[in-house]
């Protein structure tokens, strides 16, 4: 009787694994799709100044130069999180590393 329970347990584990594996795949696909659809957080000028530790004139200069992309609704200016991340560059020189 013990052997039968062991065999039954293995069969159920295999069937369960076959059932669950596609679910994990589907969850991963849905998470990737959700990430694509997610809307960037919009930061105000004040939030962006605080986040980047800079002055409003610096943000203005970066906007004019095209370093930091700004978005507007009428007279209100916003910066998307993705625009801020794109503006940040990786420093590869050891001279600048702490």
Gaussian input, Z-matrix of N, CA and C with variables (Angstrom, degrees):
# hf/3-21g

backbone

0 1
 N
 C     1     B1
 C     2     B2     1     A1
 N     3     B3     2     A2     1     D1
 C     4     B4     3     A3     2     D2
 C     5     B5     4     A4     3     D3
 N     6     B6     5     A5     4     D4
 C     7     B7     6     A6     5     D5
 C     8     B8     7     A7     6     D6
 N     9     B9     8     A8     7     D7
 C    10    B10     9     A9     8     D8
 C    11    B11    10    A10     9     D9
 N    12    B12    11    A11    10    D10
 C    13    B13    12    A12    11    D11
 C    14    B14    13    A13    12    D12
 N    15    B15    14    A14    13    D13
 C    16    B16    15    A15    14    D14
 C    17    B17    16    A16    15    D15
 N    18    B18    17    A17    16    D16
 C    19    B19    18    A18    17    D17
 C    20    B20    19    A19    18    D18
 N    21    B21    20    A20    19    D19
 C    22    B22    21    A21    20    D20
 C    23    B23    22    A22    21    D21
 N    24    B24    23    A23    22    D22
 C    25    B25    24    A24    23    D23
 C    26    B26    25    A25    24    D24
 N    27    B27    26    A26    25    D25
 C    28    B28    27    A27    26    D26
 C    29    B29    28    A28    27    D27
 N    30    B30    29    A29    28    D28
 C    31    B31    30    A30    29    D29
 C    32    B32    31    A31    30    D30
 N    33    B33    32    A32    31    D31
 C    34    B34    33    A33    32    D32
 C    35    B35    34    A34    33    D33
 N    36    B36    35    A35    34    D34
 C    37    B37    36    A36    35    D35
 C    38    B38    37    A37    36    D36
 N    39    B39    38    A38    37    D37
 C    40    B40    39    A39    38    D38
 C    41    B41    40    A40    39    D39
 N    42    B42    41    A41    40    D40
 C    43    B43    42    A42    41    D41
 C    44    B44    43    A43    42    D42
 N    45    B45    44    A44    43    D43
 C    46    B46    45    A45    44    D44
 C    47    B47    46    A46    45    D45
 N    48    B48    47    A47    46    D46
 C    49    B49    48    A48    47    D47
 C    50    B50    49    A49    48    D48
 N    51    B51    50    A50    49    D49
 C    52    B52    51    A51    50    D50
 C    53    B53    52    A52    51    D51
 N    54    B54    53    A53    52    D52
 C    55    B55    54    A54    53    D53
 C    56    B56    55    A55    54    D54
 N    57    B57    56    A56    55    D55
 C    58    B58    57    A57    56    D56
 C    59    B59    58    A58    57    D57
 N    60    B60    59    A59    58    D58
 C    61    B61    60    A60    59    D59
 C    62    B62    61    A61    60    D60
 N    63    B63    62    A62    61    D61
 C    64    B64    63    A63    62    D62
 C    65    B65    64    A64    63    D63
 N    66    B66    65    A65    64    D64
 C    67    B67    66    A66    65    D65
 C    68    B68    67    A67    66    D66
 N    69    B69    68    A68    67    D67
 C    70    B70    69    A69    68    D68
 C    71    B71    70    A70    69    D69
 N    72    B72    71    A71    70    D70
 C    73    B73    72    A72    71    D71
 C    74    B74    73    A73    72    D72
 N    75    B75    74    A74    73    D73
 C    76    B76    75    A75    74    D74
 C    77    B77    76    A76    75    D75
 N    78    B78    77    A77    76    D76
 C    79    B79    78    A78    77    D77
 C    80    B80    79    A79    78    D78
 N    81    B81    80    A80    79    D79
 C    82    B82    81    A81    80    D80
 C    83    B83    82    A82    81    D81
 N    84    B84    83    A83    82    D82
 C    85    B85    84    A84    83    D83
 C    86    B86    85    A85    84    D84
 N    87    B87    86    A86    85    D85
 C    88    B88    87    A87    86    D86
 C    89    B89    88    A88    87    D87
 N    90    B90    89    A89    88    D88
 C    91    B91    90    A90    89    D89
 C    92    B92    91    A91    90    D90
 N    93    B93    92    A92    91    D91
 C    94    B94    93    A93    92    D92
 C    95    B95    94    A94    93    D93
 N    96    B96    95    A95    94    D94
 C    97    B97    96    A96    95    D95
 C    98    B98    97    A97    96    D96
 N    99    B99    98    A98    97    D97
 C   100   B100    99    A99    98    D98
 C   101   B101   100   A100    99    D99
 N   102   B102   101   A101   100   D100
 C   103   B103   102   A102   101   D101
 C   104   B104   103   A103   102   D102
 N   105   B105   104   A104   103   D103
 C   106   B106   105   A105   104   D104
 C   107   B107   106   A106   105   D105
 N   108   B108   107   A107   106   D106
 C   109   B109   108   A108   107   D107
 C   110   B110   109   A109   108   D108
 N   111   B111   110   A110   109   D109
 C   112   B112   111   A111   110   D110
 C   113   B113   112   A112   111   D111
 N   114   B114   113   A113   112   D112
 C   115   B115   114   A114   113   D113
 C   116   B116   115   A115   114   D114
 N   117   B117   116   A116   115   D115
 C   118   B118   117   A117   116   D116
 C   119   B119   118   A118   117   D117
 N   120   B120   119   A119   118   D118
 C   121   B121   120   A120   119   D119
 C   122   B122   121   A121   120   D120
 N   123   B123   122   A122   121   D121
 C   124   B124   123   A123   122   D122
 C   125   B125   124   A124   123   D123
 N   126   B126   125   A125   124   D124
 C   127   B127   126   A126   125   D125
 C   128   B128   127   A127   126   D126
 N   129   B129   128   A128   127   D127
 C   130   B130   129   A129   128   D128
 C   131   B131   130   A130   129   D129
 N   132   B132   131   A131   130   D130
 C   133   B133   132   A132   131   D131
 C   134   B134   133   A133   132   D132
 N   135   B135   134   A134   133   D133
 C   136   B136   135   A135   134   D134
 C   137   B137   136   A136   135   D135
 N   138   B138   137   A137   136   D136
 C   139   B139   138   A138   137   D137
 C   140   B140   139   A139   138   D138
 N   141   B141   140   A140   139   D139
 C   142   B142   141   A141   140   D140
 C   143   B143   142   A142   141   D141
 N   144   B144   143   A143   142   D142
 C   145   B145   144   A144   143   D143
 C   146   B146   145   A145   144   D144
 N   147   B147   146   A146   145   D145
 C   148   B148   147   A147   146   D146
 C   149   B149   148   A148   147   D147
 N   150   B150   149   A149   148   D148
 C   151   B151   150   A150   149   D149
 C   152   B152   151   A151   150   D150
 N   153   B153   152   A152   151   D151
 C   154   B154   153   A153   152   D152
 C   155   B155   154   A154   153   D153
 N   156   B156   155   A155   154   D154
 C   157   B157   156   A156   155   D155
 C   158   B158   157   A157   156   D156
 N   159   B159   158   A158   157   D157
 C   160   B160   159   A159   158   D158
 C   161   B161   160   A160   159   D159
 N   162   B162   161   A161   160   D160
 C   163   B163   162   A162   161   D161
 C   164   B164   163   A163   162   D162
 N   165   B165   164   A164   163   D163
 C   166   B166   165   A165   164   D164
 C   167   B167   166   A166   165   D165
 N   168   B168   167   A167   166   D166
 C   169   B169   168   A168   167   D167
 C   170   B170   169   A169   168   D168
 N   171   B171   170   A170   169   D169
 C   172   B172   171   A171   170   D170
 C   173   B173   172   A172   171   D171
 N   174   B174   173   A173   172   D172
 C   175   B175   174   A174   173   D173
 C   176   B176   175   A175   174   D174
 N   177   B177   176   A176   175   D175
 C   178   B178   177   A177   176   D176
 C   179   B179   178   A178   177   D177
 N   180   B180   179   A179   178   D178
 C   181   B181   180   A180   179   D179
 C   182   B182   181   A181   180   D180
 N   183   B183   182   A182   181   D181
 C   184   B184   183   A183   182   D182
 C   185   B185   184   A184   183   D183
 N   186   B186   185   A185   184   D184
 C   187   B187   186   A186   185   D185
 C   188   B188   187   A187   186   D186
 N   189   B189   188   A188   187   D187
 C   190   B190   189   A189   188   D188
 C   191   B191   190   A190   189   D189
 N   192   B192   191   A191   190   D190
 C   193   B193   192   A192   191   D191
 C   194   B194   193   A193   192   D192
 N   195   B195   194   A194   193   D193
 C   196   B196   195   A195   194   D194
 C   197   B197   196   A196   195   D195
 N   198   B198   197   A197   196   D196
 C   199   B199   198   A198   197   D197
 C   200   B200   199   A199   198   D198
 N   201   B201   200   A200   199   D199
 C   202   B202   201   A201   200   D200
 C   203   B203   202   A202   201   D201
 N   204   B204   203   A203   202   D202
 C   205   B205   204   A204   203   D203
 C   206   B206   205   A205   204   D204
 N   207   B207   206   A206   205   D205
 C   208   B208   207   A207   206   D206
 C   209   B209   208   A208   207   D207
 N   210   B210   209   A209   208   D208
 C   211   B211   210   A210   209   D209
 C   212   B212   211   A211   210   D210
 N   213   B213   212   A212   211   D211
 C   214   B214   213   A213   212   D212
 C   215   B215   214   A214   213   D213
 N   216   B216   215   A215   214   D214
 C   217   B217   216   A216   215   D215
 C   218   B218   217   A217   216   D216
 N   219   B219   218   A218   217   D217
 C   220   B220   219   A219   218   D218
 C   221   B221   220   A220   219   D219
 N   222   B222   221   A221   220   D220
 C   223   B223   222   A222   221   D221
 C   224   B224   223   A223   222   D222
 N   225   B225   224   A224   223   D223
 C   226   B226   225   A225   224   D224
 C   227   B227   226   A226   225   D225
 N   228   B228   227   A227   226   D226
 C   229   B229   228   A228   227   D227
 C   230   B230   229   A229   228   D228
 N   231   B231   230   A230   229   D229
 C   232   B232   231   A231   230   D230
 C   233   B233   232   A232   231   D231
 N   234   B234   233   A233   232   D232
 C   235   B235   234   A234   233   D233
 C   236   B236   235   A235   234   D234
 N   237   B237   236   A236   235   D235
 C   238   B238   237   A237   236   D236
 C   239   B239   238   A238   237   D237
 N   240   B240   239   A239   238   D238
 C   241   B241   240   A240   239   D239
 C   242   B242   241   A241   240   D240
 N   243   B243   242   A242   241   D241
 C   244   B244   243   A243   242   D242
 C   245   B245   244   A244   243   D243
 N   246   B246   245   A245   244   D244
 C   247   B247   246   A246   245   D245
 C   248   B248   247   A247   246   D246
 N   249   B249   248   A248   247   D247
 C   250   B250   249   A249   248   D248
 C   251   B251   250   A250   249   D249
 N   252   B252   251   A251   250   D250
 C   253   B253   252   A252   251   D251
 C   254   B254   253   A253   252   D252
 N   255   B255   254   A254   253   D253
 C   256   B256   255   A255   254   D254
 C   257   B257   256   A256   255   D255
 N   258   B258   257   A257   256   D256
 C   259   B259   258   A258   257   D257
 C   260   B260   259   A259   258   D258
 N   261   B261   260   A260   259   D259
 C   262   B262   261   A261   260   D260
 C   263   B263   262   A262   261   D261
 N   264   B264   263   A263   262   D262
 C   265   B265   264   A264   263   D263
 C   266   B266   265   A265   264   D264
 N   267   B267   266   A266   265   D265
 C   268   B268   267   A267   266   D266
 C   269   B269   268   A268   267   D267
 N   270   B270   269   A269   268   D268
 C   271   B271   270   A270   269   D269
 C   272   B272   271   A271   270   D270
 N   273   B273   272   A272   271   D271
 C   274   B274   273   A273   272   D272
 C   275   B275   274   A274   273   D273
 N   276   B276   275   A275   274   D274
 C   277   B277   276   A276   275   D275
 C   278   B278   277   A277   276   D276
 N   279   B279   278   A278   277   D277
 C   280   B280   279   A279   278   D278
 C   281   B281   280   A280   279   D279
 N   282   B282   281   A281   280   D280
 C   283   B283   282   A282   281   D281
 C   284   B284   283   A283   282   D282
 N   285   B285   284   A284   283   D283
 C   286   B286   285   A285   284   D284
 C   287   B287   286   A286   285   D285
 N   288   B288   287   A287   286   D286
 C   289   B289   288   A288   287   D287
 C   290   B290   289   A289   288   D288
 N   291   B291   290   A290   289   D289
 C   292   B292   291   A291   290   D290
 C   293   B293   292   A292   291   D291

   B1=1.4582
   B2=1.5269
   B3=1.3470
   B4=1.4543
   B5=1.5257
   B6=1.3032
   B7=1.4623
   B8=1.5191
   B9=1.2980
   B10=1.4526
   B11=1.5277
   B12=1.3083
   B13=1.4692
   B14=1.5229
   B15=1.3283
   B16=1.4610
   B17=1.5346
   B18=1.3108
   B19=1.4729
   B20=1.5178
   B21=1.3085
   B22=1.4609
   B23=1.5244
   B24=1.3176
   B25=1.4612
   B26=1.5305
   B27=1.3291
   B28=1.4655
   B29=1.5192
   B30=1.3124
   B31=1.4738
   B32=1.5275
   B33=1.3324
   B34=1.4622
   B35=1.5247
   B36=1.3451
   B37=1.4646
   B38=1.5278
   B39=1.3323
   B40=1.4667
   B41=1.5158
   B42=1.3338
   B43=1.4733
   B44=1.5276
   B45=1.3173
   B46=1.4522
   B47=1.5299
   B48=1.3227
   B49=1.4672
   B50=1.5175
   B51=1.3346
   B52=1.4643
   B53=1.5243
   B54=1.3128
   B55=1.4560
   B56=1.5264
   B57=1.3196
   B58=1.4616
   B59=1.5327
   B60=1.3231
   B61=1.4715
   B62=1.5340
   B63=1.3394
   B64=1.4779
   B65=1.5305
   B66=1.3298
   B67=1.4619
   B68=1.5290
   B69=1.3345
   B70=1.4578
   B71=1.5273
   B72=1.3143
   B73=1.4648
   B74=1.5270
   B75=1.3156
   B76=1.4639
   B77=1.5237
   B78=1.3126
   B79=1.4656
   B80=1.5239
   B81=1.3245
   B82=1.4656
   B83=1.5206
   B84=1.3331
   B85=1.4730
   B86=1.5272
   B87=1.3205
   B88=1.4639
   B89=1.5207
   B90=1.3300
   B91=1.4649
   B92=1.5210
   B93=1.3326
   B94=1.4629
   B95=1.5307
   B96=1.3274
   B97=1.4667
   B98=1.5243
   B99=1.3112
   B100=1.4572
   B101=1.5165
   B102=1.3183
   B103=1.4638
   B104=1.5227
   B105=1.3368
   B106=1.4686
   B107=1.5297
   B108=1.3271
   B109=1.4652
   B110=1.5182
   B111=1.3129
   B112=1.4600
   B113=1.5262
   B114=1.2939
   B115=1.4600
   B116=1.5155
   B117=1.3238
   B118=1.4544
   B119=1.5230
   B120=1.3086
   B121=1.4607
   B122=1.5244
   B123=1.3077
   B124=1.4614
   B125=1.5213
   B126=1.3323
   B127=1.4586
   B128=1.5322
   B129=1.3103
   B130=1.4602
   B131=1.5323
   B132=1.3176
   B133=1.4681
   B134=1.5275
   B135=1.3257
   B136=1.4746
   B137=1.5299
   B138=1.3206
   B139=1.4679
   B140=1.5296
   B141=1.3216
   B142=1.4667
   B143=1.5204
   B144=1.3387
   B145=1.4712
   B146=1.5180
   B147=1.3317
   B148=1.4579
   B149=1.5274
   B150=1.3266
   B151=1.4731
   B152=1.5199
   B153=1.3327
   B154=1.4708
   B155=1.5245
   B156=1.3262
   B157=1.4750
   B158=1.5308
   B159=1.3424
   B160=1.4621
   B161=1.5273
   B162=1.3113
   B163=1.4544
   B164=1.5327
   B165=1.3133
   B166=1.4586
   B167=1.5302
   B168=1.3316
   B169=1.4665
   B170=1.5340
   B171=1.3306
   B172=1.4650
   B173=1.5240
   B174=1.3375
   B175=1.4602
   B176=1.5209
   B177=1.3246
   B178=1.4606
   B179=1.5298
   B180=1.3235
   B181=1.4713
   B182=1.5296
   B183=1.3385
   B184=1.4641
   B185=1.5298
   B186=1.3440
   B187=1.4692
   B188=1.5131
   B189=1.3296
   B190=1.4668
   B191=1.5304
   B192=1.3338
   B193=1.4666
   B194=1.5305
   B195=1.3103
   B196=1.4545
   B197=1.5186
   B198=1.3195
   B199=1.4624
   B200=1.5267
   B201=1.3073
   B202=1.4593
   B203=1.5284
   B204=1.3089
   B205=1.4651
   B206=1.5242
   B207=1.3108
   B208=1.4655
   B209=1.5247
   B210=1.3164
   B211=1.4576
   B212=1.5175
   B213=1.3216
   B214=1.4633
   B215=1.5160
   B216=1.3171
   B217=1.4561
   B218=1.5153
   B219=1.3224
   B220=1.4555
   B221=1.5248
   B222=1.3262
   B223=1.4660
   B224=1.5260
   B225=1.3154
   B226=1.4690
   B227=1.5245
   B228=1.3131
   B229=1.4587
   B230=1.5230
   B231=1.3276
   B232=1.4596
   B233=1.5188
   B234=1.3214
   B235=1.4541
   B236=1.5203
   B237=1.3254
   B238=1.4608
   B239=1.5213
   B240=1.3334
   B241=1.4630
   B242=1.5208
   B243=1.3189
   B244=1.4718
   B245=1.5302
   B246=1.3270
   B247=1.4708
   B248=1.5236
   B249=1.3214
   B250=1.4674
   B251=1.5223
   B252=1.3321
   B253=1.4626
   B254=1.5257
   B255=1.3501
   B256=1.4589
   B257=1.5314
   B258=1.3217
   B259=1.4621
   B260=1.5290
   B261=1.3282
   B262=1.4626
   B263=1.5232
   B264=1.3181
   B265=1.4581
   B266=1.5199
   B267=1.3014
   B268=1.4458
   B269=1.5301
   B270=1.3149
   B271=1.4528
   B272=1.5206
   B273=1.3315
   B274=1.4593
   B275=1.5121
   B276=1.3041
   B277=1.4523
   B278=1.5174
   B279=1.3242
   B280=1.4673
   B281=1.5110
   B282=1.3145
   B283=1.4640
   B284=1.5439
   B285=1.3413
   B286=1.4594
   B287=1.5194
   B288=1.3161
   B289=1.4589
   B290=1.5205
   B291=1.3045
   B292=1.4622
   B293=1.5039
   A1=110.98
   A2=118.26
   A3=121.54
   A4=110.43
   A5=118.22
   A6=122.73
   A7=109.72
   A8=116.68
   A9=120.65
   A10=111.46
   A11=117.47
   A12=120.76
   A13=110.85
   A14=116.18
   A15=120.71
   A16=110.63
   A17=116.50
   A18=120.91
   A19=109.81
   A20=116.45
   A21=121.18
   A22=110.46
   A23=117.09
   A24=122.07
   A25=110.97
   A26=118.17
   A27=122.20
   A28=110.99
   A29=116.99
   A30=121.24
   A31=109.69
   A32=116.84
   A33=120.61
   A34=110.90
   A35=117.66
   A36=120.88
   A37=110.99
   A38=116.90
   A39=120.70
   A40=111.14
   A41=116.23
   A42=119.89
   A43=110.80
   A44=116.17
   A45=120.37
   A46=110.37
   A47=116.18
   A48=120.06
   A49=110.99
   A50=117.35
   A51=121.34
   A52=111.16
   A53=116.77
   A54=121.19
   A55=111.57
   A56=117.55
   A57=122.81
   A58=112.27
   A59=118.29
   A60=121.33
   A61=112.49
   A62=119.13
   A63=118.17
   A64=113.09
   A65=116.24
   A66=119.42
   A67=111.07
   A68=116.63
   A69=120.26
   A70=110.84
   A71=116.75
   A72=121.26
   A73=110.20
   A74=116.56
   A75=121.08
   A76=110.93
   A77=117.99
   A78=121.41
   A79=110.52
   A80=116.99
   A81=120.78
   A82=110.94
   A83=116.98
   A84=121.13
   A85=110.95
   A86=116.93
   A87=120.93
   A88=111.63
   A89=117.53
   A90=120.99
   A91=110.64
   A92=117.25
   A93=121.12
   A94=110.49
   A95=116.60
   A96=120.71
   A97=110.84
   A98=117.13
   A99=121.10
   A100=111.17
   A101=116.55
   A102=120.66
   A103=110.66
   A104=117.30
   A105=120.90
   A106=111.19
   A107=115.46
   A108=120.30
   A109=113.54
   A110=116.62
   A111=118.77
   A112=110.20
   A113=115.17
   A114=122.27
   A115=108.84
   A116=115.25
   A117=120.40
   A118=110.58
   A119=115.21
   A120=120.05
   A121=107.93
   A122=116.87
   A123=121.46
   A124=109.20
   A125=115.97
   A126=121.97
   A127=108.88
   A128=116.11
   A129=120.41
   A130=108.55
   A131=116.28
   A132=120.30
   A133=109.87
   A134=116.82
   A135=119.68
   A136=111.71
   A137=116.97
   A138=119.95
   A139=111.24
   A140=115.99
   A141=120.36
   A142=110.56
   A143=116.83
   A144=120.36
   A145=110.19
   A146=116.12
   A147=120.43
   A148=111.03
   A149=115.64
   A150=120.45
   A151=111.99
   A152=116.22
   A153=120.56
   A154=113.06
   A155=117.34
   A156=122.36
   A157=111.03
   A158=114.90
   A159=118.95
   A160=109.53
   A161=116.13
   A162=123.07
   A163=109.96
   A164=116.85
   A165=121.65
   A166=111.40
   A167=116.53
   A168=119.50
   A169=111.01
   A170=116.47
   A171=120.76
   A172=110.28
   A173=116.74
   A174=119.98
   A175=110.73
   A176=117.08
   A177=121.57
   A178=110.21
   A179=116.36
   A180=120.83
   A181=110.71
   A182=117.20
   A183=120.96
   A184=111.09
   A185=116.63
   A186=119.82
   A187=110.31
   A188=116.85
   A189=121.36
   A190=110.66
   A191=116.63
   A192=121.30
   A193=112.63
   A194=117.37
   A195=121.37
   A196=113.08
   A197=116.50
   A198=121.04
   A199=110.25
   A200=116.01
   A201=122.50
   A202=108.55
   A203=115.88
   A204=120.37
   A205=110.18
   A206=115.52
   A207=121.31
   A208=108.99
   A209=115.29
   A210=122.43
   A211=106.89
   A212=116.22
   A213=118.94
   A214=111.48
   A215=114.22
   A216=123.15
   A217=104.47
   A218=114.90
   A219=122.34
   A220=108.97
   A221=119.20
   A222=119.66
   A223=113.34
   A224=117.30
   A225=120.82
   A226=110.30
   A227=115.79
   A228=121.94
   A229=109.81
   A230=115.45
   A231=122.10
   A232=109.63
   A233=114.81
   A234=121.68
   A235=107.60
   A236=116.95
   A237=120.58
   A238=108.91
   A239=115.17
   A240=120.54
   A241=110.62
   A242=116.92
   A243=120.03
   A244=111.02
   A245=118.04
   A246=121.03
   A247=110.77
   A248=115.80
   A249=119.96
   A250=109.47
   A251=116.89
   A252=120.68
   A253=111.52
   A254=117.83
   A255=121.60
   A256=111.40
   A257=116.88
   A258=120.87
   A259=111.66
   A260=116.04
   A261=119.66
   A262=109.52
   A263=116.14
   A264=120.31
   A265=109.93
   A266=115.73
   A267=121.74
   A268=109.19
   A269=116.72
   A270=121.67
   A271=106.95
   A272=116.20
   A273=120.22
   A274=113.57
   A275=117.12
   A276=120.81
   A277=110.91
   A278=117.57
   A279=121.69
   A280=110.53
   A281=116.94
   A282=122.40
   A283=110.68
   A284=117.67
   A285=121.57
   A286=113.74
   A287=118.04
   A288=120.41
   A289=110.13
   A290=117.13
   A291=121.75
   A292=110.97
   D1=-34.50
   D2=179.84
   D3=-64.68
   D4=-39.69
   D5=179.03
   D6=-62.12
   D7=-41.80
   D8=-179.65
   D9=-62.47
   D10=-40.34
   D11=178.06
   D12=-65.35
   D13=-38.70
   D14=179.47
   D15=-65.77
   D16=-45.03
   D17=178.76
   D18=-64.42
   D19=-43.26
   D20=178.58
   D21=-60.83
   D22=-42.00
   D23=178.64
   D24=-61.81
   D25=-43.27
   D26=178.90
   D27=-64.25
   D28=-42.36
   D29=179.62
   D30=-63.07
   D31=-45.06
   D32=-179.96
   D33=-65.11
   D34=-39.25
   D35=177.78
   D36=-62.30
   D37=-42.84
   D38=178.72
   D39=-63.36
   D40=-45.13
   D41=179.93
   D42=-64.97
   D43=-40.59
   D44=179.35
   D45=-64.21
   D46=-42.49
   D47=178.85
   D48=-62.53
   D49=-41.73
   D50=178.19
   D51=-64.42
   D52=-31.34
   D53=179.56
   D54=-78.24
   D55=-40.41
   D56=-173.59
   D57=-79.83
   D58=-35.02
   D59=-176.21
   D60=-55.16
   D61=-47.69
   D62=177.44
   D63=-62.72
   D64=-30.03
   D65=178.59
   D66=-66.18
   D67=-41.57
   D68=176.77
   D69=-61.95
   D70=-40.78
   D71=178.38
   D72=-62.67
   D73=-45.68
   D74=-179.63
   D75=-64.25
   D76=-40.04
   D77=177.59
   D78=-61.30
   D79=-43.38
   D80=178.82
   D81=-62.75
   D82=-41.16
   D83=177.71
   D84=-63.13
   D85=-43.81
   D86=-179.85
   D87=-65.92
   D88=-38.82
   D89=177.17
   D90=-63.23
   D91=-41.50
   D92=178.50
   D93=-64.45
   D94=-41.84
   D95=178.76
   D96=-65.38
   D97=-41.10
   D98=178.47
   D99=-63.04
   D100=-40.44
   D101=178.82
   D102=-63.36
   D103=-39.07
   D104=178.04
   D105=-64.58
   D106=-38.43
   D107=-176.05
   D108=-82.06
   D109=-15.71
   D110=-175.63
   D111=-62.62
   D112=140.66
   D113=-177.79
   D114=-88.62
   D115=135.84
   D116=177.16
   D117=-60.06
   D118=141.46
   D119=173.33
   D120=-70.85
   D121=134.96
   D122=177.99
   D123=-96.18
   D124=132.16
   D125=178.15
   D126=-108.91
   D127=137.64
   D128=173.99
   D129=-73.85
   D130=173.16
   D131=177.10
   D132=-60.21
   D133=-45.25
   D134=-179.55
   D135=-62.63
   D136=-42.70
   D137=178.33
   D138=-63.31
   D139=-39.73
   D140=-179.08
   D141=-69.52
   D142=-40.28
   D143=176.27
   D144=-57.98
   D145=-46.37
   D146=-179.15
   D147=-65.77
   D148=-42.21
   D149=-178.26
   D150=-63.75
   D151=-42.04
   D152=-177.46
   D153=-95.20
   D154=-0.98
   D155=178.86
   D156=53.71
   D157=53.38
   D158=-179.90
   D159=-140.22
   D160=173.21
   D161=-178.23
   D162=-89.84
   D163=160.13
   D164=179.17
   D165=-61.17
   D166=-34.42
   D167=179.13
   D168=-65.17
   D169=-32.89
   D170=176.73
   D171=-67.30
   D172=-44.28
   D173=176.42
   D174=-59.28
   D175=-42.44
   D176=178.85
   D177=-60.90
   D178=-46.50
   D179=-179.41
   D180=-61.97
   D181=-42.47
   D182=178.60
   D183=-65.06
   D184=-35.80
   D185=176.78
   D186=-64.06
   D187=-46.24
   D188=-178.48
   D189=-62.97
   D190=-41.73
   D191=179.79
   D192=-72.98
   D193=-16.26
   D194=-177.97
   D195=85.57
   D196=11.42
   D197=178.66
   D198=-69.78
   D199=-40.38
   D200=-178.33
   D201=-124.81
   D202=119.85
   D203=-178.31
   D204=-80.70
   D205=131.21
   D206=178.90
   D207=-111.07
   D208=153.86
   D209=177.93
   D210=-129.05
   D211=146.97
   D212=-175.88
   D213=-133.27
   D214=149.54
   D215=167.05
   D216=-123.15
   D217=108.22
   D218=-171.07
   D219=53.40
   D220=-118.78
   D221=-177.10
   D222=-93.74
   D223=-1.33
   D224=-178.88
   D225=-88.08
   D226=130.16
   D227=-177.52
   D228=-106.43
   D229=135.04
   D230=179.53
   D231=-131.78
   D232=157.34
   D233=175.10
   D234=-123.30
   D235=126.98
   D236=177.15
   D237=-75.25
   D238=147.48
   D239=176.92
   D240=-56.84
   D241=-40.18
   D242=-179.30
   D243=-65.84
   D244=-33.78
   D245=177.30
   D246=-66.66
   D247=-39.45
   D248=178.08
   D249=-65.21
   D250=-44.89
   D251=179.92
   D252=-63.49
   D253=-38.49
   D254=178.91
   D255=-66.40
   D256=-32.47
   D257=-177.95
   D258=-72.89
   D259=-26.58
   D260=179.21
   D261=-73.18
   D262=131.43
   D263=-178.89
   D264=-114.92
   D265=152.63
   D266=178.60
   D267=-84.01
   D268=128.74
   D269=177.61
   D270=-92.95
   D271=117.07
   D272=-177.26
   D273=-96.89
   D274=-17.18
   D275=-177.32
   D276=-73.63
   D277=135.54
   D278=177.95
   D279=-66.56
   D280=-21.24
   D281=-179.50
   D282=-58.63
   D283=-34.32
   D284=-175.02
   D285=-96.64
   D286=-7.12
   D287=-178.99
   D288=-80.66
   D289=145.02
   D290=179.55
   D291=-84.73

